[in-house]
Amino acid sequence: MKETHIFYAPQIAEGSNELPADEAGHAVRVLRMREGDALTLTDGIGHFYDAHITVASAKHCTFAIDHEWDDHKLWQGSINLAVAPTKNMDRMEWLAEKATEIGVDKISLLNCANSERRVVKTERLEKIVVSAMKQSHKAFKPEIEPLTSFEDFINKPFDGQKFIAHCYAPEETGDNQDGIHLSGRNFLGELLNSDGESLVLIGPEGDFSISEVDKAIRNGFQPISLGESRLRTETAALVAVHLMYLAKRTKA
């Protein structure tokens, strides 16, 4: 079966009929497409378009839309992940790609007490999720939220289920002075609703601090487990996304 190349054209919603420079370069220089050739486009907000090229030059590629149709997400509600970036950004790029392929609405980046990376440029992650969206034939581009302090993030309003994954054992935490038991964790897959919004927090390599877990619980987050295995940050984050997807997937 011939591979279908999908091009990202977010400006369609604003009435523009020209591909972004990097998409145009791929179409004209790499794939050697010319005037009259058919295109499949997405705006990244849920729509696909059949189109054809009207101008194909070294600097510009314009198109005319022939047909528009809506994509339908394969999951109900929204899937939200907040994760502390790893020191090695290759691992975060892998996570962004695979989470997009599975299905995710938003990936937020957390600056935590034990974070090893305090600065993140999101431009590369944006390109990764666009590529993964197109490769997996989706019309919804996940939102990448810039690095935010843990405390600021947990204080943001969120109308849905909120969870925080941590690895503390009962003997490490116990009840704190205010009576919150930090280690009472249930498996995420047993708690998720099939619709509505869900959000999971994943900590850095050194885990969240006990203080951060405490503050999250005070702000309505449920402490959860992702299973018996001890997982690296990016693995834990992908497991969380997949569990949310499985709980919310639409039935064929």
C-alpha positions as CSV (number, residue, x, y, z in Angstrom):
1,M,0.0,0.0,0.0
2,K,1.3,3.4,-0.9
3,E,2.3,5.6,2.0
4,T,0.1,8.6,2.5
5,H,2.1,11.7,3.4
6,I,0.2,14.1,5.7
7,F,1.2,17.7,5.9
8,Y,0.7,20.0,8.9
9,A,-0.9,23.3,7.9
10,P,-2.1,25.0,11.1
11,Q,-2.8,28.3,9.4
12,I,-5.7,26.9,7.4
13,A,-8.0,28.0,10.3
14,E,-6.8,31.6,9.6
15,G,-7.6,31.3,5.9
16,S,-4.1,30.8,4.6
17,N,-3.5,28.4,1.7
18,E,0.3,28.2,2.0
19,L,2.3,25.4,3.6
20,P,4.8,26.4,6.4
21,A,8.4,26.6,5.1
22,D,9.5,23.2,6.5
23,E,6.4,21.4,5.2
24,A,6.8,23.1,1.8
25,G,10.4,22.0,1.7
26,H,9.5,18.4,2.4
27,A,6.8,18.4,-0.3
28,V,8.7,20.2,-3.1
29,R,12.4,19.4,-2.5
30,V,12.2,15.9,-0.8
31,L,9.1,14.4,-2.4
32,R,9.4,16.4,-5.6
33,M,5.7,17.3,-5.7
34,R,4.5,19.7,-8.4
35,E,1.5,21.8,-9.3
36,G,-1.6,19.6,-9.5
37,D,-0.3,16.9,-7.2
38,A,-2.7,15.8,-4.4
39,L,-2.1,16.6,-0.8
40,T,-3.6,15.4,2.5
41,L,-3.4,18.1,5.1
42,T,-4.3,18.5,8.8
43,D,-4.7,21.7,10.9
44,G,-3.8,19.8,14.1
45,I,-7.2,20.7,15.7
46,G,-9.2,17.8,14.4
47,H,-9.6,18.3,10.7
48,F,-8.2,16.7,7.6
49,Y,-8.3,18.2,4.1
50,D,-7.9,16.8,0.6
51,A,-6.1,19.4,-1.5
52,H,-4.0,19.9,-4.6
53,I,-0.9,22.0,-5.1
54,T,-1.4,25.3,-7.0
55,V,2.2,26.7,-6.8
56,A,5.3,24.7,-6.1
57,S,8.5,26.8,-6.1
58,A,11.8,26.7,-4.2
59,K,10.3,29.1,-1.5
60,H,6.6,28.6,-1.7
61,C,4.0,25.9,-1.9
62,T,0.3,26.9,-2.0
63,F,-2.7,24.7,-2.3
64,A,-6.4,24.6,-3.0
65,I,-8.7,22.6,-0.7
66,D,-11.0,20.1,-2.4
67,H,-12.6,18.4,0.5
68,E,-12.7,18.7,4.3
69,W,-13.6,16.1,6.9
70,D,-13.4,15.7,10.7
71,D,-11.2,13.3,12.5
72,H,-12.5,11.6,15.6
73,K,-10.3,11.0,18.5
74,L,-9.8,7.4,19.5
75,W,-10.3,8.3,23.2
76,Q,-13.0,10.1,25.2
77,G,-12.3,13.2,27.4
78,S,-8.7,14.3,27.6
79,I,-5.4,12.7,28.5
80,N,-3.0,15.0,30.3
81,L,0.6,14.3,31.4
82,A,2.8,16.5,33.5
83,V,6.4,15.2,33.7
84,A,9.8,16.5,35.0
85,P,12.2,16.5,32.1
86,T,15.1,14.1,32.2
87,K,18.7,15.2,32.0
88,N,19.0,13.5,28.7
89,M,16.5,15.3,26.4
90,D,16.6,12.4,23.9
91,R,14.5,10.5,26.4
92,M,11.9,13.3,26.5
93,E,11.8,13.4,22.8
94,W,11.2,9.6,22.7
95,L,8.4,10.1,25.2
96,A,6.7,12.9,23.3
97,E,6.8,10.9,20.1
98,K,5.4,7.7,21.6
99,A,2.8,9.4,23.7
100,T,1.6,11.2,20.6
101,E,1.4,8.0,18.7
102,I,-0.7,6.4,21.5
103,G,-2.9,9.4,22.2
104,V,-2.4,12.4,24.5
105,D,-3.9,15.9,24.6
106,K,-1.3,17.8,26.6
107,I,2.2,17.3,27.9
108,S,3.3,19.7,30.6
109,L,6.9,20.1,31.8
110,L,7.5,20.3,35.6
111,N,10.4,21.9,37.4
112,C,10.7,19.9,40.7
113,A,12.9,19.9,43.8
114,N,14.9,17.0,42.4
115,S,14.9,18.0,38.8
116,E,18.2,17.6,36.9
117,R,17.1,19.8,34.0
118,R,16.0,23.3,34.8
119,V,15.8,24.7,31.2
120,V,13.9,23.2,28.3
121,K,13.4,24.7,24.8
122,T,10.1,23.3,23.6
123,E,10.7,24.0,19.8
124,R,12.3,20.6,19.3
125,L,9.5,18.8,21.2
126,E,6.9,20.7,19.1
127,K,8.5,19.3,15.9
128,I,8.6,15.8,17.4
129,V,4.9,15.8,18.2
130,V,3.9,17.2,14.8
131,S,5.9,14.5,13.1
132,A,4.4,11.8,15.3
133,M,0.9,13.2,14.7
134,K,1.3,12.9,11.0
135,Q,3.0,9.5,11.1
136,S,0.2,8.1,13.2
137,H,-2.5,9.7,10.9
138,K,-4.0,11.8,13.6
139,A,-5.5,15.3,13.2
140,F,-5.0,16.4,16.8
141,K,-1.7,17.9,17.8
142,P,-0.8,17.6,21.5
143,E,-0.2,20.8,23.4
144,I,3.3,21.2,24.8
145,E,3.2,23.4,28.0
146,P,6.5,25.1,28.9
147,L,8.5,24.3,32.0
148,T,6.5,25.4,35.1
149,S,7.3,25.1,38.8
150,F,5.7,22.2,40.6
151,E,3.9,24.4,43.1
152,D,2.5,26.7,40.4
153,F,1.3,23.8,38.4
154,I,-0.5,21.9,41.1
155,N,-2.3,25.2,42.0
156,K,-3.8,25.6,38.6
157,P,-7.5,24.8,38.2
158,F,-8.2,21.4,36.7
159,D,-11.7,20.0,36.3
160,G,-11.1,16.3,36.3
161,Q,-9.2,13.4,37.9
162,K,-5.7,14.3,39.3
163,F,-3.1,11.8,40.2
164,I,0.5,11.8,41.4
165,A,2.8,8.8,41.0
166,H,5.6,8.3,43.5
167,C,7.8,5.5,44.7
168,Y,7.9,6.0,48.5
169,A,7.3,2.9,50.6
170,P,5.3,3.1,53.8
171,E,8.3,2.9,56.1
172,E,9.8,5.9,54.2
173,T,6.8,8.2,54.7
174,G,4.2,7.1,57.1
175,D,1.7,9.8,58.3
176,N,3.1,13.3,58.3
177,Q,2.4,15.8,61.1
178,D,-0.9,16.7,59.6
179,G,-2.1,13.2,59.2
180,I,-1.8,12.8,55.4
181,H,-0.6,9.3,54.6
182,L,1.7,9.8,51.5
183,S,2.1,6.1,50.6
184,G,-1.5,5.0,50.3
185,R,-1.4,4.2,46.6
186,N,-3.7,2.3,44.3
187,F,-3.0,1.2,40.8
188,L,-3.8,3.9,38.3
189,G,-5.6,1.5,35.9
190,E,-8.2,0.8,38.7
191,L,-9.1,4.5,39.3
192,L,-9.5,6.0,35.9
193,N,-12.8,7.2,34.6
194,S,-13.7,6.3,31.0
195,D,-14.5,9.9,30.1
196,G,-13.7,13.4,31.4
197,E,-10.3,14.8,32.0
198,S,-7.5,12.9,33.6
199,L,-4.0,14.2,34.7
200,V,-1.0,12.3,35.9
201,L,2.1,13.8,37.5
202,I,5.4,12.0,36.9
203,G,8.5,13.1,38.8
204,P,12.2,13.3,38.0
205,E,14.8,10.6,38.3
206,G,15.1,11.3,42.0
207,D,11.3,11.2,42.4
208,F,9.2,13.9,43.8
209,S,10.2,15.1,47.3
210,I,7.9,14.0,50.2
211,S,7.0,17.7,50.6
212,E,5.8,17.8,46.9
213,V,3.7,14.7,47.3
214,D,2.2,16.2,50.4
215,K,1.4,19.5,48.7
216,A,-0.1,17.6,45.7
217,I,-2.4,15.6,47.9
218,R,-3.5,18.8,49.7
219,N,-4.5,20.1,46.3
220,G,-6.7,17.2,45.4
221,F,-4.2,14.8,43.7
222,Q,-4.6,11.1,44.4
223,P,-1.3,9.2,45.0
224,I,-1.1,6.2,42.6
225,S,1.1,3.3,41.6
226,L,2.0,2.3,38.1
227,G,2.7,-1.3,39.0
228,E,5.3,-3.3,40.9
229,S,8.3,-2.5,38.7
230,R,10.4,0.6,39.4
231,L,10.3,2.6,36.2
232,R,12.5,5.3,34.7
233,T,10.8,8.7,34.3
234,E,10.0,8.4,30.6
235,T,8.8,4.8,30.9
236,A,6.6,5.7,33.8
237,A,5.2,8.6,31.9
238,L,4.4,6.5,28.8
239,V,2.8,3.8,31.0
240,A,0.6,6.5,32.5
241,V,-0.5,7.8,29.1
242,H,-1.2,4.2,27.9
243,L,-3.3,3.4,30.9
244,M,-5.3,6.6,30.4
245,Y,-5.8,5.8,26.8
246,L,-6.9,2.2,27.5
247,A,-9.5,3.5,30.0
248,K,-10.8,6.2,27.7
249,R,-10.5,4.5,24.3
250,T,-13.7,4.6,22.2
251,K,-15.2,1.3,21.4
252,A,-15.4,0.3,17.8
